[in-house]
Amino acid sequence: MKSIVDIKTYYWEKWHEIKDERKTFPTSWQLLFKITDLSKNVIKQIIDQLNFPLENITFLSLGSFAREQMSPFSDIDILILHKKQLSNSEQQFISDFTTLLWDTNLNPGIQIKSLSDIKKHKKLDTVEKTALIDFNYLCGSEEIYQKYKDVVKSYILEKGKLNFLMEHINTARQRSQKFRDSIYKLEPNIKEGQGGIRDYNFICWINKILYSSNSLNNLIKKGIITIEDFDDLMKGIEFIFKVRNELHYFFKRKYDVLTLEAQKEIANELGYISTSLTLNVEHFLRDYYINARNIHRVTKKVIEKALNEIVFAKTHKKVTFRKLGYNLIQYNNLITTDDREIFTKYPELMINVFYISALKNLKLSDKLVEVIKANLHLIDETYLKKYGTLFIKRISTFPYSSKIVKNMLYTGVLQKFIPEFNDIVCRVQYDLYHHYTVDEHTILALKFIDDLITSNHPFKSNYLEAFRKLKRKDLLALSILLHDIGKGQGHNHSLVGAKMSQTICQRLGLHQDDIDTVSNMVEHHLLMSHISQRRDLHDIEVIEYFISFLNNEDELHLLYLLTYADMNAVGGELFNEWKSTLLTELYLKSVTAMEKENLISEFNKIVDIKRRKLYERITDNILKSMINKLDSEYIFTYKVKHIIRHLQMIKRLTPDTKVIISHNIREDLNCLEFSICTYDFLGLLKKLSGVFAYFGLNILGAQIFTFNNNIVMDTIQVSSSKEPLNFIAKKCDKISETIRDAITNKISVDALIKKAPAPFFKKKIPKAINKKVVFDNEISSVFTVIDIFTEDKIGLLYDILTVFEKLKINVQKAKISTDVDRVVDSFYITDEHNKKIDNNEYLDQIKKELLKVI
């Protein structure tokens, strides 16, 4: 008889043997079976080693152990069942058995129950009852095992089975709510999330409880699912189990979240290869999302049909049918047809059926979906020419656009009109920035426009007004639908997508002017977000530069709404009040600019009006004497009341009071704003950035104006990723005091920066962020603009400004944009003589020094 040491050695040698041989197995099922068999074998060896009579005891496997779905570190779930009350010796035997299992370094989950406990099924919750319906005999009393089977069949699988199933369905819905969007999450839960193992288990439970079968082929026979559904389900779950096995090996324990750090390693283990256009991990994740989506689709289908049977069985209520015309029928919340030739008779219905479904808030029945898919061949070149305009009309029917497009994608109709869309289905972008696959992101972007129309939120009033002014809403829908179409082809997706959109729009029958508009929107769909976040919106040259890309005001409305939808649909907290305010500011200033014939004369007019108001409102002669010395751009940038406050701060400066600071809460931007008035010196902004970093605050923007008496006014907007605005507002006095001490050299900012907290983001993705330094000498005639792209880290801004100080570079304006773990820092700079920098050698030196610190 083997000792426990021998049993332990045997188990782990076999376990490692399975691990080493796993890549030779034709499917993941072989590994699951082998781990299950190994566990059974070891349990029997331990029981044999204890040599105890089992007349009153039987051992059953439960859960994944019973289903033969054990991954490398799965729990070994065992039910120890007894008929009569356990004797002292039997209790000791069970205790010894459990101890030996733990000594073998296994992970047992042991339940001890009597047959009478099982009969008290009403006291068991859904989870407990579910755990008892997947079982297999291991060893012990066969009489008790047979009685257990009878009890489960009688008390759980037959009596009250409809209520049990409803409990199951409600549990599934709660799980779906808890793990909502988990198919497309950056780090999906592959067991409990949508499209995971639990979905597959749920189908098996419905089949067992409602249809009294252990074979999923039974669902095909009953017309619940099609052969295609079955194939998609089995292919999908085999893939998910393969991923789960590798996930266990990667973490060396039971773990079911496909984390960022695991994704790349698993892609390598499964043999995925990178190409010039796509990383191997992106290929892997695309396969994961496709399989998870298929599993969840089939699960929803089975649940819907099970629900219909349960409701009918409980109520015997006849289904009410209602004719909708064109041989379409409504029953319950579904739209269907009995006519398989419906689309031959009414060809335009292949498009309009999605509009009718969305308008009446009806789901497409499985039968209707099958009929649509069976008739996709009708959408040929002739059909496209005839109905391309109708297709565009329907996808632009807001507020139903996203529902219509989603159903078109699901049935394959969308891909018949736009076959290029196939390349972005379930396509992944491997970073922390994009939360969704490209196709899901696109549909979500349409939904943000749908939701905009029904929203009364004041935050969205400018967007809603732009939508109302937009004349060509069809071009908005097309631009959103195609804005990322180039991502299926790899790099430079905006430019590639613009060319692709011309071909697609021609296919759909658009006129050339409309084709040019959509192509222009696709090519420049990132322009508005980049300019609003990285450029000085008070600079009329920036506004002129931006509107030069647009042909008319309708294109401005279009790009504004496209940018709003695109930024929102990325996911996470990318689009916030700050970015929305900047985007809207650029939009409104561009609207004004397009209405005016001469921006410079308009600029001068505004400056003259503000200067006149300053003279009217200021009575203090000292302050009045400063007005004529104020820079025109400064007056244009600030409101009159803010200029007066700044002048009052300047007046208070003395040799003894070298720093004046004010702060206020900008609720419109969800940030704090600090105004720092002091005597200018090289490296001032560097010191300020160090103080803010010490307090864990992110600088969003900085406006710096130097007056001719060497007095500087720095206005800086800051926010926190960790703390709410009202909480950090309580620290303003302490922050101001620290700024004052830093400027007057009472404290060392270098020492402060070493204590600064790390930037706040959940995970660091195992993918290098492309670090680069880009100069822009076109957008401004006065300043050189520099964009720095890099990964966020402690003291980054401080390090950048240290380089500027070292090279005697003056920073006049700054905009800081942080998206999760990457930043784009933009600076308006001049040389030490306040001149624009256009010397290539000097620019190369700046770039070289910056790349060292970023």
Beta strands, then each sheet from edge to edge (+ up, - down):
strand 1: 57-62
strand 2: 76-82
strand 3: 108-114
strand 4: 135-140
strand 5: 321-325
strand 6: 328-331
strand 7: 334-337
strand 8: 363-364
strand 9: 659-666
strand 10: 671-679
strand 11: 698-706
strand 12: 711-719
strand 13: 772-776
strand 14: 784-791
strand 15: 810-819
strand 16: 822-830
sheet 1: 3+ 2+ 1- 4+
sheet 2: 5+ 6- 7+ 8+
sheet 3: 9+ 10- 12+ 11- 15+ 16- 14+ 13-
end
